[in-house]
Amino acid sequence: MTLLDDVSSISISKSAGYGGFNEQYVITTDNKAFISVFEDVLTHAKGKKQKVNIKEEKPDYDLRIRYENGETHGLHLVLGNKGERSRIMYIGHENNSFELLAEDTAILRDLLEDEKVIQ
């Protein structure tokens, strides 16, 4: 997955479903260590076509990535359990996902647990 610019902040909310964006953020952070780990995980993600049943499935989290240049991206995250892969996709492009390796899922879960996003 390619990022457009340096990330300035990340906002995370529980998802209400595909296609929309929940702006009731659990956290918004500009912590450089958090962002660095998050960027590293995203850059390892590999593109993959998928079929999503947007009426019956739901992502776990919505993410708003804000870049230094002022642009933003809305993403859905389907977070796997430890030992499983996760998927991330741009909102509105749910059939084109990016798959995270199980190792990156573990890193991401730890990061989100540390920030009390996952309890």
QUIDABEL-V210485 format. One record per helix or strand of 3 or more residues. SS is the DSSP state (~ for helix, > for strand). FROM is the first residue (numbers start at 0). LEN is the number of residues. If there is no record, write none. Layout:
ss,from,len
SS,FROM,LEN
SS,FROM,LEN
This chain:
ss,from,len
>,6,8
>,26,3
~,31,13
>,45,4
>,60,7
>,71,7
>,85,5
>,95,5
~,101,13
